[in-house]
Amino acid sequence: MKKIGALNSEITAVISQLGHTDTIVIGDCGLPIPDGVKRIDLALKPGLPSFIDTLEVVLEEMQVEAAVLAEEIKTHNPKIEQQVREILHDAEMSYVSHEQLKRLSERAKAVIRTGEATPYANVVLRSGVIF
């Protein structure tokens, strides 16, 4: 049995296969997942698991050099936006429209769907290198 990090085998597998600049998305329960992109569905019920809890677990295993949030999070979900900025303090942060974020998800290696039920709680994580 795995000792540390994510216990979800799909998340672990996707992270272990990432190369530099590959992306994954962590999304709320309403984010549309494009056809052809791997869906890792963790949603149990509204709020479980939370977006922030999922992000923290993913970051135990993934080296992130940059993150993209929807511009709309600043006005519609500032609490989550602030938490993401604190958690990803070493990563380059950028903002795009929610529509652009959905288009970015089309190129992701996977979208992790959480039970988060607050608006615009979605992030595109770009893989970095550990050297």
MODELLER restraints for C-alpha pairs under 7 A, 6 or more apart:
rsr = mdl.restraints
at = mdl.atoms
rsr.add(forms.Gaussian(group=physical.xy_distance, feature=features.Distance(at['CA:5:A'], at['CA:57:A']), mean=6.45, stdev=0.5))
rsr.add(forms.Gaussian(group=physical.xy_distance, feature=features.Distance(at['CA:5:A'], at['CA:60:A']), mean=5.77, stdev=0.5))
rsr.add(forms.Gaussian(group=physical.xy_distance, feature=features.Distance(at['CA:5:A'], at['CA:61:A']), mean=6.26, stdev=0.5))
rsr.add(forms.Gaussian(group=physical.xy_distance, feature=features.Distance(at['CA:6:A'], at['CA:12:A']), mean=6.31, stdev=0.5))
rsr.add(forms.Gaussian(group=physical.xy_distance, feature=features.Distance(at['CA:6:A'], at['CA:57:A']), mean=5.96, stdev=0.5))
rsr.add(forms.Gaussian(group=physical.xy_distance, feature=features.Distance(at['CA:6:A'], at['CA:58:A']), mean=6.79, stdev=0.5))
rsr.add(forms.Gaussian(group=physical.xy_distance, feature=features.Distance(at['CA:10:A'], at['CA:40:A']), mean=6.85, stdev=0.5))
rsr.add(forms.Gaussian(group=physical.xy_distance, feature=features.Distance(at['CA:15:A'], at['CA:62:A']), mean=6.19, stdev=0.5))
rsr.add(forms.Gaussian(group=physical.xy_distance, feature=features.Distance(at['CA:18:A'], at['CA:127:A']), mean=6.85, stdev=0.5))
rsr.add(forms.Gaussian(group=physical.xy_distance, feature=features.Distance(at['CA:19:A'], at['CA:127:A']), mean=6.69, stdev=0.5))
rsr.add(forms.Gaussian(group=physical.xy_distance, feature=features.Distance(at['CA:20:A'], at['CA:127:A']), mean=5.31, stdev=0.5))
rsr.add(forms.Gaussian(group=physical.xy_distance, feature=features.Distance(at['CA:20:A'], at['CA:128:A']), mean=5.18, stdev=0.5))
rsr.add(forms.Gaussian(group=physical.xy_distance, feature=features.Distance(at['CA:20:A'], at['CA:129:A']), mean=5.96, stdev=0.5))
rsr.add(forms.Gaussian(group=physical.xy_distance, feature=features.Distance(at['CA:21:A'], at['CA:126:A']), mean=5.30, stdev=0.5))
rsr.add(forms.Gaussian(group=physical.xy_distance, feature=features.Distance(at['CA:21:A'], at['CA:127:A']), mean=4.91, stdev=0.5))
rsr.add(forms.Gaussian(group=physical.xy_distance, feature=features.Distance(at['CA:21:A'], at['CA:128:A']), mean=6.21, stdev=0.5))
rsr.add(forms.Gaussian(group=physical.xy_distance, feature=features.Distance(at['CA:22:A'], at['CA:126:A']), mean=5.74, stdev=0.5))
rsr.add(forms.Gaussian(group=physical.xy_distance, feature=features.Distance(at['CA:22:A'], at['CA:127:A']), mean=5.41, stdev=0.5))
rsr.add(forms.Gaussian(group=physical.xy_distance, feature=features.Distance(at['CA:23:A'], at['CA:108:A']), mean=4.90, stdev=0.5))
rsr.add(forms.Gaussian(group=physical.xy_distance, feature=features.Distance(at['CA:23:A'], at['CA:109:A']), mean=6.00, stdev=0.5))
rsr.add(forms.Gaussian(group=physical.xy_distance, feature=features.Distance(at['CA:23:A'], at['CA:124:A']), mean=6.51, stdev=0.5))
rsr.add(forms.Gaussian(group=physical.xy_distance, feature=features.Distance(at['CA:23:A'], at['CA:125:A']), mean=5.39, stdev=0.5))
rsr.add(forms.Gaussian(group=physical.xy_distance, feature=features.Distance(at['CA:23:A'], at['CA:126:A']), mean=4.48, stdev=0.5))
rsr.add(forms.Gaussian(group=physical.xy_distance, feature=features.Distance(at['CA:23:A'], at['CA:127:A']), mean=5.98, stdev=0.5))
rsr.add(forms.Gaussian(group=physical.xy_distance, feature=features.Distance(at['CA:24:A'], at['CA:108:A']), mean=4.96, stdev=0.5))
rsr.add(forms.Gaussian(group=physical.xy_distance, feature=features.Distance(at['CA:24:A'], at['CA:109:A']), mean=5.50, stdev=0.5))
rsr.add(forms.Gaussian(group=physical.xy_distance, feature=features.Distance(at['CA:24:A'], at['CA:110:A']), mean=5.10, stdev=0.5))
rsr.add(forms.Gaussian(group=physical.xy_distance, feature=features.Distance(at['CA:24:A'], at['CA:111:A']), mean=5.90, stdev=0.5))
rsr.add(forms.Gaussian(group=physical.xy_distance, feature=features.Distance(at['CA:24:A'], at['CA:124:A']), mean=5.87, stdev=0.5))
rsr.add(forms.Gaussian(group=physical.xy_distance, feature=features.Distance(at['CA:24:A'], at['CA:125:A']), mean=5.43, stdev=0.5))
rsr.add(forms.Gaussian(group=physical.xy_distance, feature=features.Distance(at['CA:24:A'], at['CA:126:A']), mean=6.85, stdev=0.5))
rsr.add(forms.Gaussian(group=physical.xy_distance, feature=features.Distance(at['CA:25:A'], at['CA:105:A']), mean=6.48, stdev=0.5))
rsr.add(forms.Gaussian(group=physical.xy_distance, feature=features.Distance(at['CA:25:A'], at['CA:108:A']), mean=6.63, stdev=0.5))
rsr.add(forms.Gaussian(group=physical.xy_distance, feature=features.Distance(at['CA:25:A'], at['CA:110:A']), mean=6.39, stdev=0.5))
rsr.add(forms.Gaussian(group=physical.xy_distance, feature=features.Distance(at['CA:25:A'], at['CA:111:A']), mean=4.61, stdev=0.5))
rsr.add(forms.Gaussian(group=physical.xy_distance, feature=features.Distance(at['CA:25:A'], at['CA:112:A']), mean=6.05, stdev=0.5))
rsr.add(forms.Gaussian(group=physical.xy_distance, feature=features.Distance(at['CA:25:A'], at['CA:123:A']), mean=5.62, stdev=0.5))
rsr.add(forms.Gaussian(group=physical.xy_distance, feature=features.Distance(at['CA:25:A'], at['CA:124:A']), mean=4.45, stdev=0.5))
rsr.add(forms.Gaussian(group=physical.xy_distance, feature=features.Distance(at['CA:25:A'], at['CA:125:A']), mean=6.05, stdev=0.5))
rsr.add(forms.Gaussian(group=physical.xy_distance, feature=features.Distance(at['CA:26:A'], at['CA:111:A']), mean=5.83, stdev=0.5))
rsr.add(forms.Gaussian(group=physical.xy_distance, feature=features.Distance(at['CA:26:A'], at['CA:112:A']), mean=4.75, stdev=0.5))
rsr.add(forms.Gaussian(group=physical.xy_distance, feature=features.Distance(at['CA:26:A'], at['CA:113:A']), mean=6.22, stdev=0.5))
rsr.add(forms.Gaussian(group=physical.xy_distance, feature=features.Distance(at['CA:26:A'], at['CA:122:A']), mean=5.63, stdev=0.5))
rsr.add(forms.Gaussian(group=physical.xy_distance, feature=features.Distance(at['CA:26:A'], at['CA:123:A']), mean=5.45, stdev=0.5))
rsr.add(forms.Gaussian(group=physical.xy_distance, feature=features.Distance(at['CA:26:A'], at['CA:124:A']), mean=6.66, stdev=0.5))
rsr.add(forms.Gaussian(group=physical.xy_distance, feature=features.Distance(at['CA:27:A'], at['CA:51:A']), mean=6.97, stdev=0.5))
rsr.add(forms.Gaussian(group=physical.xy_distance, feature=features.Distance(at['CA:27:A'], at['CA:111:A']), mean=6.95, stdev=0.5))
rsr.add(forms.Gaussian(group=physical.xy_distance, feature=features.Distance(at['CA:27:A'], at['CA:112:A']), mean=6.09, stdev=0.5))
rsr.add(forms.Gaussian(group=physical.xy_distance, feature=features.Distance(at['CA:27:A'], at['CA:113:A']), mean=5.11, stdev=0.5))
rsr.add(forms.Gaussian(group=physical.xy_distance, feature=features.Distance(at['CA:27:A'], at['CA:114:A']), mean=6.04, stdev=0.5))
rsr.add(forms.Gaussian(group=physical.xy_distance, feature=features.Distance(at['CA:27:A'], at['CA:121:A']), mean=6.13, stdev=0.5))
rsr.add(forms.Gaussian(group=physical.xy_distance, feature=features.Distance(at['CA:27:A'], at['CA:122:A']), mean=4.20, stdev=0.5))
rsr.add(forms.Gaussian(group=physical.xy_distance, feature=features.Distance(at['CA:27:A'], at['CA:123:A']), mean=6.47, stdev=0.5))
rsr.add(forms.Gaussian(group=physical.xy_distance, feature=features.Distance(at['CA:28:A'], at['CA:51:A']), mean=6.48, stdev=0.5))
rsr.add(forms.Gaussian(group=physical.xy_distance, feature=features.Distance(at['CA:28:A'], at['CA:113:A']), mean=5.97, stdev=0.5))
rsr.add(forms.Gaussian(group=physical.xy_distance, feature=features.Distance(at['CA:28:A'], at['CA:114:A']), mean=5.27, stdev=0.5))
rsr.add(forms.Gaussian(group=physical.xy_distance, feature=features.Distance(at['CA:28:A'], at['CA:115:A']), mean=6.14, stdev=0.5))
rsr.add(forms.Gaussian(group=physical.xy_distance, feature=features.Distance(at['CA:28:A'], at['CA:116:A']), mean=4.63, stdev=0.5))
rsr.add(forms.Gaussian(group=physical.xy_distance, feature=features.Distance(at['CA:28:A'], at['CA:117:A']), mean=6.20, stdev=0.5))
rsr.add(forms.Gaussian(group=physical.xy_distance, feature=features.Distance(at['CA:28:A'], at['CA:121:A']), mean=5.41, stdev=0.5))
rsr.add(forms.Gaussian(group=physical.xy_distance, feature=features.Distance(at['CA:28:A'], at['CA:122:A']), mean=5.92, stdev=0.5))
rsr.add(forms.Gaussian(group=physical.xy_distance, feature=features.Distance(at['CA:29:A'], at['CA:43:A']), mean=6.71, stdev=0.5))
rsr.add(forms.Gaussian(group=physical.xy_distance, feature=features.Distance(at['CA:29:A'], at['CA:113:A']), mean=5.81, stdev=0.5))
rsr.add(forms.Gaussian(group=physical.xy_distance, feature=features.Distance(at['CA:29:A'], at['CA:114:A']), mean=5.52, stdev=0.5))
rsr.add(forms.Gaussian(group=physical.xy_distance, feature=features.Distance(at['CA:29:A'], at['CA:115:A']), mean=5.07, stdev=0.5))
rsr.add(forms.Gaussian(group=physical.xy_distance, feature=features.Distance(at['CA:29:A'], at['CA:116:A']), mean=5.60, stdev=0.5))
rsr.add(forms.Gaussian(group=physical.xy_distance, feature=features.Distance(at['CA:29:A'], at['CA:117:A']), mean=6.19, stdev=0.5))
rsr.add(forms.Gaussian(group=physical.xy_distance, feature=features.Distance(at['CA:33:A'], at['CA:111:A']), mean=6.80, stdev=0.5))
rsr.add(forms.Gaussian(group=physical.xy_distance, feature=features.Distance(at['CA:34:A'], at['CA:106:A']), mean=5.73, stdev=0.5))
rsr.add(forms.Gaussian(group=physical.xy_distance, feature=features.Distance(at['CA:37:A'], at['CA:106:A']), mean=6.67, stdev=0.5))
rsr.add(forms.Gaussian(group=physical.xy_distance, feature=features.Distance(at['CA:37:A'], at['CA:108:A']), mean=6.77, stdev=0.5))
rsr.add(forms.Gaussian(group=physical.xy_distance, feature=features.Distance(at['CA:37:A'], at['CA:109:A']), mean=6.49, stdev=0.5))
rsr.add(forms.Gaussian(group=physical.xy_distance, feature=features.Distance(at['CA:37:A'], at['CA:110:A']), mean=5.74, stdev=0.5))
rsr.add(forms.Gaussian(group=physical.xy_distance, feature=features.Distance(at['CA:38:A'], at['CA:109:A']), mean=6.54, stdev=0.5))
rsr.add(forms.Gaussian(group=physical.xy_distance, feature=features.Distance(at['CA:38:A'], at['CA:110:A']), mean=4.52, stdev=0.5))
rsr.add(forms.Gaussian(group=physical.xy_distance, feature=features.Distance(at['CA:38:A'], at['CA:111:A']), mean=6.25, stdev=0.5))
rsr.add(forms.Gaussian(group=physical.xy_distance, feature=features.Distance(at['CA:39:A'], at['CA:110:A']), mean=5.90, stdev=0.5))
rsr.add(forms.Gaussian(group=physical.xy_distance, feature=features.Distance(at['CA:39:A'], at['CA:111:A']), mean=5.22, stdev=0.5))
rsr.add(forms.Gaussian(group=physical.xy_distance, feature=features.Distance(at['CA:39:A'], at['CA:112:A']), mean=6.19, stdev=0.5))
rsr.add(forms.Gaussian(group=physical.xy_distance, feature=features.Distance(at['CA:40:A'], at['CA:111:A']), mean=6.12, stdev=0.5))
rsr.add(forms.Gaussian(group=physical.xy_distance, feature=features.Distance(at['CA:40:A'], at['CA:112:A']), mean=4.68, stdev=0.5))
rsr.add(forms.Gaussian(group=physical.xy_distance, feature=features.Distance(at['CA:40:A'], at['CA:113:A']), mean=6.10, stdev=0.5))
rsr.add(forms.Gaussian(group=physical.xy_distance, feature=features.Distance(at['CA:41:A'], at['CA:112:A']), mean=5.94, stdev=0.5))
rsr.add(forms.Gaussian(group=physical.xy_distance, feature=features.Distance(at['CA:41:A'], at['CA:113:A']), mean=4.77, stdev=0.5))
rsr.add(forms.Gaussian(group=physical.xy_distance, feature=features.Distance(at['CA:41:A'], at['CA:114:A']), mean=6.72, stdev=0.5))
rsr.add(forms.Gaussian(group=physical.xy_distance, feature=features.Distance(at['CA:42:A'], at['CA:49:A']), mean=6.90, stdev=0.5))
rsr.add(forms.Gaussian(group=physical.xy_distance, feature=features.Distance(at['CA:42:A'], at['CA:113:A']), mean=5.70, stdev=0.5))
rsr.add(forms.Gaussian(group=physical.xy_distance, feature=features.Distance(at['CA:42:A'], at['CA:114:A']), mean=5.21, stdev=0.5))
rsr.add(forms.Gaussian(group=physical.xy_distance, feature=features.Distance(at['CA:42:A'], at['CA:115:A']), mean=6.93, stdev=0.5))
rsr.add(forms.Gaussian(group=physical.xy_distance, feature=features.Distance(at['CA:43:A'], at['CA:49:A']), mean=6.27, stdev=0.5))
rsr.add(forms.Gaussian(group=physical.xy_distance, feature=features.Distance(at['CA:43:A'], at['CA:113:A']), mean=6.16, stdev=0.5))
rsr.add(forms.Gaussian(group=physical.xy_distance, feature=features.Distance(at['CA:43:A'], at['CA:114:A']), mean=4.63, stdev=0.5))
rsr.add(forms.Gaussian(group=physical.xy_distance, feature=features.Distance(at['CA:43:A'], at['CA:115:A']), mean=4.12, stdev=0.5))
rsr.add(forms.Gaussian(group=physical.xy_distance, feature=features.Distance(at['CA:44:A'], at['CA:115:A']), mean=6.08, stdev=0.5))
rsr.add(forms.Gaussian(group=physical.xy_distance, feature=features.Distance(at['CA:45:A'], at['CA:115:A']), mean=5.71, stdev=0.5))
rsr.add(forms.Gaussian(group=physical.xy_distance, feature=features.Distance(at['CA:46:A'], at['CA:115:A']), mean=4.99, stdev=0.5))
rsr.add(forms.Gaussian(group=physical.xy_distance, feature=features.Distance(at['CA:46:A'], at['CA:116:A']), mean=6.08, stdev=0.5))
rsr.add(forms.Gaussian(group=physical.xy_distance, feature=features.Distance(at['CA:46:A'], at['CA:117:A']), mean=5.59, stdev=0.5))
rsr.add(forms.Gaussian(group=physical.xy_distance, feature=features.Distance(at['CA:47:A'], at['CA:115:A']), mean=4.74, stdev=0.5))
rsr.add(forms.Gaussian(group=physical.xy_distance, feature=features.Distance(at['CA:47:A'], at['CA:116:A']), mean=4.55, stdev=0.5))
rsr.add(forms.Gaussian(group=physical.xy_distance, feature=features.Distance(at['CA:47:A'], at['CA:117:A']), mean=5.68, stdev=0.5))
rsr.add(forms.Gaussian(group=physical.xy_distance, feature=features.Distance(at['CA:48:A'], at['CA:114:A']), mean=6.89, stdev=0.5))
rsr.add(forms.Gaussian(group=physical.xy_distance, feature=features.Distance(at['CA:48:A'], at['CA:115:A']), mean=4.54, stdev=0.5))
rsr.add(forms.Gaussian(group=physical.xy_distance, feature=features.Distance(at['CA:48:A'], at['CA:116:A']), mean=6.48, stdev=0.5))
rsr.add(forms.Gaussian(group=physical.xy_distance, feature=features.Distance(at['CA:49:A'], at['CA:114:A']), mean=5.65, stdev=0.5))
rsr.add(forms.Gaussian(group=physical.xy_distance, feature=features.Distance(at['CA:49:A'], at['CA:115:A']), mean=5.11, stdev=0.5))
rsr.add(forms.Gaussian(group=physical.xy_distance, feature=features.Distance(at['CA:49:A'], at['CA:116:A']), mean=6.72, stdev=0.5))
rsr.add(forms.Gaussian(group=physical.xy_distance, feature=features.Distance(at['CA:50:A'], at['CA:114:A']), mean=6.17, stdev=0.5))
rsr.add(forms.Gaussian(group=physical.xy_distance, feature=features.Distance(at['CA:50:A'], at['CA:115:A']), mean=5.81, stdev=0.5))
rsr.add(forms.Gaussian(group=physical.xy_distance, feature=features.Distance(at['CA:50:A'], at['CA:116:A']), mean=4.93, stdev=0.5))
rsr.add(forms.Gaussian(group=physical.xy_distance, feature=features.Distance(at['CA:51:A'], at['CA:114:A']), mean=5.88, stdev=0.5))
rsr.add(forms.Gaussian(group=physical.xy_distance, feature=features.Distance(at['CA:51:A'], at['CA:116:A']), mean=5.36, stdev=0.5))
rsr.add(forms.Gaussian(group=physical.xy_distance, feature=features.Distance(at['CA:51:A'], at['CA:121:A']), mean=6.66, stdev=0.5))
rsr.add(forms.Gaussian(group=physical.xy_distance, feature=features.Distance(at['CA:63:A'], at['CA:127:A']), mean=5.74, stdev=0.5))
rsr.add(forms.Gaussian(group=physical.xy_distance, feature=features.Distance(at['CA:63:A'], at['CA:128:A']), mean=5.20, stdev=0.5))
rsr.add(forms.Gaussian(group=physical.xy_distance, feature=features.Distance(at['CA:63:A'], at['CA:129:A']), mean=6.31, stdev=0.5))
rsr.add(forms.Gaussian(group=physical.xy_distance, feature=features.Distance(at['CA:63:A'], at['CA:130:A']), mean=6.66, stdev=0.5))
rsr.add(forms.Gaussian(group=physical.xy_distance, feature=features.Distance(at['CA:64:A'], at['CA:91:A']), mean=6.44, stdev=0.5))
rsr.add(forms.Gaussian(group=physical.xy_distance, feature=features.Distance(at['CA:64:A'], at['CA:125:A']), mean=6.31, stdev=0.5))
rsr.add(forms.Gaussian(group=physical.xy_distance, feature=features.Distance(at['CA:64:A'], at['CA:126:A']), mean=5.67, stdev=0.5))
rsr.add(forms.Gaussian(group=physical.xy_distance, feature=features.Distance(at['CA:64:A'], at['CA:127:A']), mean=4.69, stdev=0.5))
rsr.add(forms.Gaussian(group=physical.xy_distance, feature=features.Distance(at['CA:64:A'], at['CA:128:A']), mean=4.95, stdev=0.5))
rsr.add(forms.Gaussian(group=physical.xy_distance, feature=features.Distance(at['CA:65:A'], at['CA:91:A']), mean=4.90, stdev=0.5))
rsr.add(forms.Gaussian(group=physical.xy_distance, feature=features.Distance(at['CA:65:A'], at['CA:92:A']), mean=6.26, stdev=0.5))
rsr.add(forms.Gaussian(group=physical.xy_distance, feature=features.Distance(at['CA:65:A'], at['CA:126:A']), mean=5.94, stdev=0.5))
rsr.add(forms.Gaussian(group=physical.xy_distance, feature=features.Distance(at['CA:65:A'], at['CA:127:A']), mean=5.85, stdev=0.5))
rsr.add(forms.Gaussian(group=physical.xy_distance, feature=features.Distance(at['CA:65:A'], at['CA:128:A']), mean=4.60, stdev=0.5))
rsr.add(forms.Gaussian(group=physical.xy_distance, feature=features.Distance(at['CA:66:A'], at['CA:91:A']), mean=4.77, stdev=0.5))
rsr.add(forms.Gaussian(group=physical.xy_distance, feature=features.Distance(at['CA:66:A'], at['CA:92:A']), mean=4.39, stdev=0.5))
rsr.add(forms.Gaussian(group=physical.xy_distance, feature=features.Distance(at['CA:66:A'], at['CA:93:A']), mean=5.85, stdev=0.5))
rsr.add(forms.Gaussian(group=physical.xy_distance, feature=features.Distance(at['CA:66:A'], at['CA:125:A']), mean=6.12, stdev=0.5))
rsr.add(forms.Gaussian(group=physical.xy_distance, feature=features.Distance(at['CA:66:A'], at['CA:126:A']), mean=5.14, stdev=0.5))
rsr.add(forms.Gaussian(group=physical.xy_distance, feature=features.Distance(at['CA:67:A'], at['CA:91:A']), mean=6.61, stdev=0.5))
rsr.add(forms.Gaussian(group=physical.xy_distance, feature=features.Distance(at['CA:67:A'], at['CA:92:A']), mean=6.24, stdev=0.5))
rsr.add(forms.Gaussian(group=physical.xy_distance, feature=features.Distance(at['CA:67:A'], at['CA:93:A']), mean=5.08, stdev=0.5))
rsr.add(forms.Gaussian(group=physical.xy_distance, feature=features.Distance(at['CA:67:A'], at['CA:94:A']), mean=6.42, stdev=0.5))
rsr.add(forms.Gaussian(group=physical.xy_distance, feature=features.Distance(at['CA:67:A'], at['CA:123:A']), mean=6.53, stdev=0.5))
rsr.add(forms.Gaussian(group=physical.xy_distance, feature=features.Distance(at['CA:67:A'], at['CA:124:A']), mean=5.48, stdev=0.5))
rsr.add(forms.Gaussian(group=physical.xy_distance, feature=features.Distance(at['CA:67:A'], at['CA:125:A']), mean=4.65, stdev=0.5))
rsr.add(forms.Gaussian(group=physical.xy_distance, feature=features.Distance(at['CA:67:A'], at['CA:126:A']), mean=6.02, stdev=0.5))
rsr.add(forms.Gaussian(group=physical.xy_distance, feature=features.Distance(at['CA:68:A'], at['CA:93:A']), mean=5.97, stdev=0.5))
rsr.add(forms.Gaussian(group=physical.xy_distance, feature=features.Distance(at['CA:68:A'], at['CA:94:A']), mean=4.94, stdev=0.5))
rsr.add(forms.Gaussian(group=physical.xy_distance, feature=features.Distance(at['CA:68:A'], at['CA:95:A']), mean=5.49, stdev=0.5))
rsr.add(forms.Gaussian(group=physical.xy_distance, feature=features.Distance(at['CA:68:A'], at['CA:123:A']), mean=5.63, stdev=0.5))
rsr.add(forms.Gaussian(group=physical.xy_distance, feature=features.Distance(at['CA:68:A'], at['CA:124:A']), mean=5.00, stdev=0.5))
rsr.add(forms.Gaussian(group=physical.xy_distance, feature=features.Distance(at['CA:68:A'], at['CA:125:A']), mean=6.70, stdev=0.5))
rsr.add(forms.Gaussian(group=physical.xy_distance, feature=features.Distance(at['CA:69:A'], at['CA:94:A']), mean=6.43, stdev=0.5))
rsr.add(forms.Gaussian(group=physical.xy_distance, feature=features.Distance(at['CA:69:A'], at['CA:95:A']), mean=4.95, stdev=0.5))
rsr.add(forms.Gaussian(group=physical.xy_distance, feature=features.Distance(at['CA:69:A'], at['CA:96:A']), mean=6.50, stdev=0.5))
rsr.add(forms.Gaussian(group=physical.xy_distance, feature=features.Distance(at['CA:69:A'], at['CA:122:A']), mean=6.47, stdev=0.5))
rsr.add(forms.Gaussian(group=physical.xy_distance, feature=features.Distance(at['CA:69:A'], at['CA:123:A']), mean=5.07, stdev=0.5))
rsr.add(forms.Gaussian(group=physical.xy_distance, feature=features.Distance(at['CA:69:A'], at['CA:124:A']), mean=6.74, stdev=0.5))
rsr.add(forms.Gaussian(group=physical.xy_distance, feature=features.Distance(at['CA:70:A'], at['CA:95:A']), mean=5.38, stdev=0.5))
rsr.add(forms.Gaussian(group=physical.xy_distance, feature=features.Distance(at['CA:70:A'], at['CA:96:A']), mean=5.12, stdev=0.5))
rsr.add(forms.Gaussian(group=physical.xy_distance, feature=features.Distance(at['CA:70:A'], at['CA:97:A']), mean=5.18, stdev=0.5))
rsr.add(forms.Gaussian(group=physical.xy_distance, feature=features.Distance(at['CA:70:A'], at['CA:98:A']), mean=4.77, stdev=0.5))
rsr.add(forms.Gaussian(group=physical.xy_distance, feature=features.Distance(at['CA:70:A'], at['CA:101:A']), mean=6.25, stdev=0.5))
rsr.add(forms.Gaussian(group=physical.xy_distance, feature=features.Distance(at['CA:70:A'], at['CA:120:A']), mean=6.59, stdev=0.5))
rsr.add(forms.Gaussian(group=physical.xy_distance, feature=features.Distance(at['CA:71:A'], at['CA:95:A']), mean=5.06, stdev=0.5))
rsr.add(forms.Gaussian(group=physical.xy_distance, feature=features.Distance(at['CA:71:A'], at['CA:96:A']), mean=5.34, stdev=0.5))
rsr.add(forms.Gaussian(group=physical.xy_distance, feature=features.Distance(at['CA:71:A'], at['CA:97:A']), mean=5.29, stdev=0.5))
rsr.add(forms.Gaussian(group=physical.xy_distance, feature=features.Distance(at['CA:71:A'], at['CA:98:A']), mean=6.78, stdev=0.5))
rsr.add(forms.Gaussian(group=physical.xy_distance, feature=features.Distance(at['CA:72:A'], at['CA:97:A']), mean=6.87, stdev=0.5))
rsr.add(forms.Gaussian(group=physical.xy_distance, feature=features.Distance(at['CA:72:A'], at['CA:98:A']), mean=6.78, stdev=0.5))
rsr.add(forms.Gaussian(group=physical.xy_distance, feature=features.Distance(at['CA:72:A'], at['CA:120:A']), mean=6.76, stdev=0.5))
rsr.add(forms.Gaussian(group=physical.xy_distance, feature=features.Distance(at['CA:73:A'], at['CA:81:A']), mean=6.18, stdev=0.5))
rsr.add(forms.Gaussian(group=physical.xy_distance, feature=features.Distance(at['CA:73:A'], at['CA:120:A']), mean=5.32, stdev=0.5))
rsr.add(forms.Gaussian(group=physical.xy_distance, feature=features.Distance(at['CA:74:A'], at['CA:81:A']), mean=6.40, stdev=0.5))
rsr.add(forms.Gaussian(group=physical.xy_distance, feature=features.Distance(at['CA:76:A'], at['CA:119:A']), mean=6.47, stdev=0.5))
rsr.add(forms.Gaussian(group=physical.xy_distance, feature=features.Distance(at['CA:77:A'], at['CA:119:A']), mean=6.22, stdev=0.5))
rsr.add(forms.Gaussian(group=physical.xy_distance, feature=features.Distance(at['CA:77:A'], at['CA:120:A']), mean=6.81, stdev=0.5))
rsr.add(forms.Gaussian(group=physical.xy_distance, feature=features.Distance(at['CA:80:A'], at['CA:121:A']), mean=6.81, stdev=0.5))
